[in-house]
C-alpha cells in the first residue's frame, strides 16, 4: 500500500514539474492564460445563450 501512494506522489511531482516548466517559459505562460481566459469566455457565452433560449 505504501509503495502505491509513493508512486502516485512521484507521478504528481513529475506532472507538477512539467506544468511548472511550461508556465515558466514565456510562450507557455501566455498560452496557459489564454486557454483559461478562452474557457471562461466560452462558458459565459454558452451560459447566456442557454438562459436566453429558456432551456435552463
VENCORWO-V114785 format. One record per residue. RES is the residue in three letters. PHI is phi in radians with two decimals (* if undefined). NEAR is the number of other ideal C-beta (glycine too) atoms within 12 Angstrom. D_CENTER is the distance of its C-alpha to the mean C-alpha in Angstrom with 1 decimal. Layout:
res;phi;near;d_center
RES;PHI;NEAR;D_CENTER
RES;PHI;NEAR;D_CENTER
This chain:
res;phi;near;d_center
UNK;*;7;29.6
UNK;-1.07;8;29.1
UNK;-1.18;9;28.2
UNK;-1.14;10;25.4
UNK;-1.14;11;23.6
UNK;-1.13;12;24.3
UNK;-1.11;13;22.8
UNK;-1.05;14;19.7
UNK;-1.09;14;19.5
UNK;-1.12;14;20.1
UNK;-1.11;14;17.4
UNK;-1.08;14;14.8
UNK;-1.12;14;16.5
UNK;-1.10;14;16.3
UNK;-1.08;14;12.6
UNK;-1.10;14;12.2
UNK;-1.13;14;14.9
UNK;-1.13;15;13.4
UNK;-1.06;16;10.1
UNK;-1.09;15;12.6
UNK;-1.11;15;14.8
UNK;-1.14;19;12.4
UNK;-1.19;19;11.6
UNK;-1.26;14;15.3
UNK;-1.33;14;16.5
UNK;-0.94;12;17.1
UNK;-1.10;12;16.0
UNK;-1.10;17;12.8
UNK;-1.10;17;12.0
UNK;-1.07;15;13.2
UNK;-1.09;15;11.2
UNK;-1.06;20;7.9
UNK;-1.16;16;9.5
UNK;-1.08;14;11.0
UNK;-1.10;16;8.1
UNK;-1.14;15;6.8
UNK;-1.07;14;10.6
UNK;-1.04;14;11.4
UNK;-1.03;14;9.3
UNK;-1.17;14;11.3
UNK;-1.10;14;14.4
UNK;-1.08;14;14.5
UNK;-1.05;14;14.0
UNK;-1.12;14;16.8
UNK;-1.08;14;19.0
UNK;-1.06;16;18.8
UNK;-1.04;15;19.6
UNK;-1.14;14;22.6
UNK;-1.06;14;23.8
UNK;-1.14;13;23.8
UNK;-1.10;12;25.6
UNK;-1.15;11;28.1
UNK;-1.36;10;29.0
UNK;1.33;7;29.6
UNK;-1.26;10;27.7
UNK;-1.33;10;26.1
